[in-house]
């Protein structure tokens, strides 16, 4: 978990403007075709990004999928993305009822309505979301459904090609500044790319800051985890 006061301190130090996060507004941005980087609450552990460290987009257009692959993920254009769907609506769209960890593949029943989250064989690796598992992410998808009638959004891991999934707020900021993501959600802070001046300068400062943080973490880790031995003890 990363704390809001530290996130605000980071943004202020880089002179980056932000507003309070609002799921209704974020759903509207997605429905209008914007790409969202979402960093929320605690980090996730496992083979899939399930909303807290995710890039989110509109599932209704092939163009969104191609744009994401080319300008955000920087990978092959045929690569598919996954749907994060309200659990109660899943069976209306897919041949599956429950798949909370995005590990099961199912046939799409309404392929034409959500093409950017389905593969060419009309299957998808589904993530079902309910209010108990992740109330904030659930609320966001619900708001998107109110606007579009579609109870799912495109969900892919928050990282660029060759990079690990973002872990810290500074990781999220660096990926946001170096790709074509339109909005960044850092817990309760929303940042619009258009509001940022001197992106290259801010990216450079962010990279330097992260490098300094890593050196500091490394020194701290060595003190906690490693013990010094004499050569005599080593041979023994």
VEXDREN-2710 file (C-alpha; in Angstrom, 1 decimal):
% VEXDREN-2710
k/r/px/py/pz
1/UNK/0.0/0.0/0.0
2/UNK/1.2/3.5/-0.8
3/UNK/-0.1/6.5/1.0
4/UNK/-1.9/9.5/-0.5
5/UNK/0.3/12.0/1.3
6/UNK/3.4/10.5/-0.3
7/UNK/1.7/10.5/-3.7
8/UNK/0.7/14.2/-3.4
9/UNK/4.2/15.1/-2.2
10/UNK/5.7/13.4/-5.3
11/UNK/3.3/15.2/-7.7
12/UNK/4.0/18.6/-6.0
13/UNK/7.7/18.0/-6.2
14/UNK/7.4/17.5/-9.9
15/UNK/4.9/20.4/-10.3
16/UNK/2.3/18.1/-11.8
17/UNK/-1.4/19.2/-11.6
18/UNK/-4.0/16.8/-10.4
19/UNK/-7.7/16.6/-9.4
20/UNK/-9.6/14.3/-7.2
21/UNK/-10.5/10.9/-8.7
22/UNK/-14.1/10.4/-9.6
23/UNK/-15.3/7.0/-11.1
24/UNK/-18.1/8.6/-13.0
25/UNK/-15.7/11.0/-14.8
26/UNK/-13.2/8.2/-15.4
27/UNK/-15.9/6.0/-17.0
28/UNK/-16.8/9.0/-19.2
29/UNK/-13.2/9.3/-20.3
30/UNK/-13.0/5.6/-21.2
31/UNK/-16.3/5.8/-23.1
32/UNK/-14.9/8.8/-25.1
33/UNK/-11.9/6.7/-26.2
34/UNK/-9.2/7.8/-23.7
35/UNK/-6.6/5.4/-22.3
36/UNK/-6.4/5.2/-18.5
37/UNK/-3.5/4.1/-16.3
38/UNK/-5.0/2.9/-13.0
39/UNK/-2.8/2.7/-9.9
40/UNK/-5.1/2.0/-6.9
41/UNK/-4.8/0.7/-3.4
42/UNK/-2.4/-2.3/-2.7
43/UNK/-0.2/-3.9/-5.4
44/UNK/-1.3/-7.3/-6.8
45/UNK/0.4/-10.6/-6.8
46/UNK/-0.1/-13.2/-9.5
47/UNK/0.1/-13.7/-13.3
48/UNK/-2.6/-11.1/-14.2
49/UNK/-3.3/-7.4/-13.5
50/UNK/-6.8/-7.3/-12.0
51/UNK/-7.6/-3.6/-11.8
52/UNK/-5.2/-2.1/-9.2
53/UNK/-2.3/-1.9/-11.6
54/UNK/-4.0/-1.8/-14.9
55/UNK/-4.4/0.1/-18.2
56/UNK/-8.0/0.5/-19.0
57/UNK/-9.8/1.3/-22.3
58/UNK/-13.1/1.0/-24.2
59/UNK/-13.9/-2.6/-25.3
60/UNK/-16.2/-1.6/-28.1
61/UNK/-13.7/-0.8/-30.9
62/UNK/-10.9/-2.6/-32.8
63/UNK/-9.2/0.7/-33.2
64/UNK/-8.6/1.0/-29.4
65/UNK/-6.9/-2.4/-29.4
66/UNK/-4.6/-1.5/-32.2
67/UNK/-3.8/1.9/-30.7
68/UNK/-3.0/0.3/-27.3
69/UNK/-0.7/-2.3/-28.9
70/UNK/1.1/0.3/-31.1
71/UNK/1.4/3.4/-28.9
72/UNK/1.1/2.1/-25.3
73/UNK/2.3/-1.5/-25.0
74/UNK/4.6/-1.3/-28.0
75/UNK/4.0/-4.8/-29.1
76/UNK/2.5/-6.8/-32.0
77/UNK/-0.9/-5.5/-33.2
78/UNK/-2.6/-9.0/-33.1
79/UNK/-2.1/-9.3/-29.4
80/UNK/-5.5/-9.4/-27.6
81/UNK/-6.6/-7.8/-24.4
82/UNK/-8.9/-9.1/-21.6
83/UNK/-12.3/-8.0/-20.5
84/UNK/-13.0/-7.1/-16.8
85/UNK/-16.8/-7.6/-16.5
86/UNK/-19.4/-7.3/-13.8
87/UNK/-19.8/-10.8/-12.4
88/UNK/-23.6/-10.6/-12.6
89/UNK/-23.5/-9.8/-16.3
90/UNK/-20.8/-12.2/-17.4
91/UNK/-23.1/-15.0/-18.7
92/UNK/-24.8/-12.5/-21.0
93/UNK/-21.5/-11.9/-22.8
94/UNK/-19.4/-15.0/-22.3
95/UNK/-19.8/-18.8/-21.9
96/UNK/-18.6/-18.6/-18.3
97/UNK/-20.1/-17.5/-14.9
98/UNK/-17.1/-17.0/-12.6
99/UNK/-13.5/-16.2/-13.4
100/UNK/-12.0/-13.7/-10.8
101/UNK/-8.3/-14.2/-11.7
102/UNK/-8.4/-13.8/-15.5
103/UNK/-7.1/-17.3/-15.9
104/UNK/-10.0/-18.9/-17.9
105/UNK/-10.8/-18.6/-21.6
106/UNK/-14.4/-18.5/-22.7
107/UNK/-16.4/-18.1/-25.9
108/UNK/-17.8/-14.6/-26.5
109/UNK/-21.6/-14.4/-27.0
110/UNK/-21.6/-10.8/-28.2
111/UNK/-18.3/-10.5/-30.1
112/UNK/-19.4/-7.6/-32.2
113/UNK/-20.2/-5.4/-29.2
114/UNK/-16.8/-5.9/-27.5
115/UNK/-14.3/-6.7/-30.2
116/UNK/-11.2/-5.1/-28.6
117/UNK/-11.3/-7.6/-25.7
118/UNK/-11.7/-10.8/-27.8
119/UNK/-9.3/-12.8/-29.9
120/UNK/-9.9/-13.5/-33.6
121/UNK/-11.4/-16.9/-32.7
122/UNK/-14.0/-15.1/-30.6
123/UNK/-12.7/-16.1/-27.3
124/UNK/-11.5/-14.0/-24.3
125/UNK/-9.6/-14.5/-21.1
126/UNK/-12.3/-13.2/-18.8
127/UNK/-12.0/-11.5/-15.4
128/UNK/-15.2/-11.3/-13.4
129/UNK/-15.5/-8.5/-10.8
130/UNK/-17.9/-8.3/-7.9
131/UNK/-18.3/-5.6/-5.2
132/UNK/-16.8/-7.8/-2.5
133/UNK/-13.5/-8.5/-4.3
134/UNK/-12.8/-4.9/-5.4
135/UNK/-15.5/-2.3/-4.6
136/UNK/-13.7/0.6/-6.3
137/UNK/-13.0/-1.2/-9.6
138/UNK/-16.5/-2.7/-9.5
139/UNK/-17.9/0.8/-9.2
140/UNK/-15.9/2.1/-12.1
141/UNK/-17.2/-0.7/-14.4
142/UNK/-20.7/-0.1/-13.2
143/UNK/-20.4/3.6/-14.1
144/UNK/-19.2/2.6/-17.6
145/UNK/-22.2/0.3/-17.9
146/UNK/-24.6/3.2/-17.1
147/UNK/-23.0/5.3/-19.9
148/UNK/-22.7/2.7/-22.6
149/UNK/-24.9/-0.3/-21.6
150/UNK/-21.7/-2.5/-21.7
151/UNK/-20.8/-4.0/-18.3
152/UNK/-17.1/-4.5/-19.1
153/UNK/-14.0/-2.6/-19.8
154/UNK/-10.7/-3.5/-21.5
155/UNK/-8.1/-4.4/-18.8
156/UNK/-4.4/-5.0/-19.5
157/UNK/-1.3/-4.9/-17.2
158/UNK/0.1/-1.5/-16.4
159/UNK/3.5/-1.7/-18.1
160/UNK/5.4/-1.0/-21.3
161/UNK/7.0/-3.7/-23.4
162/UNK/9.9/-5.3/-21.6
163/UNK/9.0/-3.7/-18.3
164/UNK/7.6/-5.3/-15.1
165/UNK/4.1/-4.3/-14.0
166/UNK/4.3/-0.9/-12.1
167/UNK/4.7/-1.3/-8.4
168/UNK/5.3/2.2/-7.0
169/UNK/3.7/5.6/-7.8
170/UNK/6.9/6.7/-9.5
171/UNK/6.8/3.6/-11.7
172/UNK/3.3/4.5/-12.7
173/UNK/4.2/8.1/-13.4
174/UNK/7.2/7.0/-15.6
175/UNK/5.1/4.6/-17.7
176/UNK/2.4/7.3/-18.0
177/UNK/4.9/10.0/-19.2
178/UNK/6.7/7.7/-21.6
179/UNK/3.6/6.2/-23.4
180/UNK/0.3/7.5/-25.0
181/UNK/-1.8/7.0/-21.9
182/UNK/-4.2/10.0/-21.6
183/UNK/-5.0/9.9/-17.9
184/UNK/-3.2/8.5/-14.8
185/UNK/-5.1/7.5/-11.7
186/UNK/-2.9/7.5/-8.6
187/UNK/-5.3/6.4/-5.9
188/UNK/-7.4/9.6/-5.3
189/UNK/-5.5/11.8/-7.7
190/UNK/-6.3/12.1/-11.4
191/UNK/-3.7/13.5/-13.8
192/UNK/-4.5/14.5/-17.4
193/UNK/-1.6/14.3/-19.9
194/UNK/-2.8/17.5/-21.7
195/UNK/-2.3/19.4/-18.4
196/UNK/1.4/18.5/-18.2
197/UNK/4.0/20.9/-19.7
198/UNK/7.6/19.8/-20.4
199/UNK/6.8/16.1/-20.4
200/UNK/10.4/15.1/-21.3
201/UNK/11.8/17.2/-18.5
202/UNK/9.4/15.6/-15.9
203/UNK/10.1/12.2/-17.2
204/UNK/13.9/12.7/-16.9
205/UNK/13.4/14.0/-13.3
206/UNK/11.2/11.0/-12.5
207/UNK/13.8/8.5/-13.8
208/UNK/16.5/10.1/-11.7
209/UNK/14.3/10.0/-8.6
210/UNK/13.5/6.4/-9.1
211/UNK/17.2/5.5/-9.6
212/UNK/18.0/7.3/-6.4
213/UNK/15.2/5.4/-4.6
214/UNK/16.5/2.1/-5.9
215/UNK/20.0/2.8/-4.6
216/UNK/18.5/3.7/-1.2
217/UNK/16.4/0.5/-1.1
218/UNK/19.4/-1.5/-2.1
219/UNK/21.6/-0.2/0.7
220/UNK/18.8/-0.8/3.2
221/UNK/18.2/-4.3/1.9
222/UNK/21.8/-5.2/2.2
223/UNK/21.9/-4.1/5.8
224/UNK/18.8/-6.1/6.7
225/UNK/19.4/-9.3/4.6
226/UNK/23.2/-9.8/4.4
227/UNK/25.8/-10.6/7.0
228/UNK/29.5/-10.0/6.7
229/UNK/31.8/-13.0/7.1
230/UNK/35.6/-13.1/7.4
231/UNK/37.5/-15.1/4.8
232/UNK/38.3/-17.7/7.5
233/UNK/34.6/-18.1/8.3
234/UNK/33.8/-18.3/4.6
235/UNK/36.4/-21.2/4.0
236/UNK/35.0/-23.0/7.1
END
